[in-house]
Amino acid sequence: MESAVTKEKVLDENRRVHALENRYYLSRHPEQTNFFQNAILKNTVDEICATLNPTSKILDLGCGTGYLSLKFLSRGYPLTGLDLSREMIQAFEESIPATLKPQARLVVGDAEEFLSQNQDEYDVIVLSAILHHLFDYESVLRQICARLSSGNKLLVFFEPLKQEVHSPIKFALHRALSWLDEKLYRFEMKVRNIPVLDDEYHHSDYQRQFGGIDPNRVDEVLRGEGLEVLQIKKYCARRYGLHAWLANRVLGTQNTFNLLATRP
Ligand SMILES: C[S@@+](CC[C@H](N)C(=O)[O-])C[C@H]1O[C@@H](n2cnc3c(N)ncnc32)[C@H](O)[C@@H]1O
């Protein structure tokens, strides 16, 4: 029988899996870098930066290899990037251009522990694809809220969302597109000699077993802590930009969300 999953087990599994992901993380996850997702990423970061001043401080929890962090660094903001995985942080550090290094502070550690020990003030706290890796994401969200003063912002980005496709025809097309997307992806990884890790993710993607993260629940938790939720955007991420475009523009399916909130 499998032993009970504990917070420590989820942390250990995340350390193990992300040591394997390492510098190949974004190559293994083209759904984060294709043209469709790139446009969403750019617009989201531009929208936030339009409200900041040049010295605004950013905290990226679960920064990984710097997917979101690099966007803020290249726009000139001082940034603290925290990640549980030493290997992911190392890969991120190696990819920061020398001119941007003085703005970056990188820390290896658990988000919950960091939030309880570090008392620095941040204008924006960003999270990309980390909530579903946490044992108790609601508790971490509450800790984040406690750190946000009036006018400060929270961005929850690229979180997996439970899919609900009600029409049988739409569902069949959705499954067919998803099948094609995965087939091409596996072929590409094979040609590029990048091993796929899907058997490894079981406990590290802890919240996926509950269907992903429910944006309505995130909204409820944040409002309960006095934040104002400014927007929730739901859409469909796919490995390839063309497939993402078809899923969103033709099928209208959703499996991912972004949320922006502020402390009034
Ligand atoms: C799916 S990756 C996303 C990385 C990056 N944010 C991105 O969007 O490319 C999730 C990241 O969260 C980190 N992580 C998982 N649990 C964590 C925790 N408890 N505290 C801090 N980081 C954590 C992992 O090490 C990994 O780098």
The ligand as an SDF file (V2000), in Angstrom:
LIG
                    3D

 27 29  0  0  0  0  0  0  0  0999 V2000
    6.1680   23.9530  -13.1660 C   0  0  0  0  0  0  0  0  0  0  0  0
    7.6400   24.6690  -12.5270 S   0  0  0  0  0  0  0  0  0  0  0  0
    7.3970   26.3780  -13.0030 C   0  0  0  0  0  0  0  0  0  0  0  0
    8.6920   27.1550  -13.0080 C   0  0  0  0  0  0  0  0  0  0  0  0
    8.5290   28.6220  -13.4490 C   0  0  0  0  0  0  0  0  0  0  0  0
    7.7500   29.3810  -12.5130 N   0  0  0  0  0  0  0  0  0  0  0  0
    7.9110   28.6460  -14.8100 C   0  0  0  0  0  0  0  0  0  0  0  0
    6.7590   29.0780  -14.9550 O   0  0  0  0  0  0  0  0  0  0  0  0
    8.5860   28.2220  -15.7640 O   0  0  0  0  0  0  0  0  0  0  0  0
    7.2970   24.7150  -10.7900 C   0  0  0  0  0  0  0  0  0  0  0  0
    8.4620   25.2510   -9.9550 C   0  0  0  0  0  0  0  0  0  0  0  0
    8.0290   25.3710   -8.6020 O   0  0  0  0  0  0  0  0  0  0  0  0
    9.0880   24.9500   -7.7610 C   0  0  0  0  0  0  0  0  0  0  0  0
    8.5110   24.5500   -6.4700 N   0  0  0  0  0  0  0  0  0  0  0  0
    7.7470   23.4760   -6.1990 C   0  0  0  0  0  0  0  0  0  0  0  0
    7.3960   23.4770   -4.9050 N   0  0  0  0  0  0  0  0  0  0  0  0
    7.9430   24.5730   -4.3490 C   0  0  0  0  0  0  0  0  0  0  0  0
    7.9450   25.1210   -3.0400 C   0  0  0  0  0  0  0  0  0  0  0  0
    7.3160   24.5180   -2.0440 N   0  0  0  0  0  0  0  0  0  0  0  0
    8.6130   26.2690   -2.8250 N   0  0  0  0  0  0  0  0  0  0  0  0
    9.2880   26.8900   -3.8350 C   0  0  0  0  0  0  0  0  0  0  0  0
    9.3200   26.4210   -5.0960 N   0  0  0  0  0  0  0  0  0  0  0  0
    8.6540   25.2780   -5.3540 C   0  0  0  0  0  0  0  0  0  0  0  0
    9.7380   23.8150   -8.5170 C   0  0  0  0  0  0  0  0  0  0  0  0
   11.0430   23.5330   -8.0620 O   0  0  0  0  0  0  0  0  0  0  0  0
    9.6670   24.3400   -9.9470 C   0  0  0  0  0  0  0  0  0  0  0  0
   10.8140   25.0540  -10.3020 O   0  0  0  0  0  0  0  0  0  0  0  0
  1  2  1  0
  2  3  1  0
  2 10  1  0
  3  4  1  0
  4  5  1  0
  5  6  1  0
  5  7  1  0
  7  8  2  0
  7  9  1  0
 10 11  1  0
 11 12  1  0
 11 26  1  0
 12 13  1  0
 13 14  1  0
 13 24  1  0
 14 15  1  0
 14 23  1  0
 15 16  2  0
 16 17  1  0
 17 18  1  0
 17 23  2  0
 18 19  1  0
 18 20  2  0
 20 21  1  0
 21 22  2  0
 22 23  1  0
 24 25  1  0
 24 26  1  0
 26 27  1  0
M  CHG  2   2   1   9  -1
M  END
$$$$
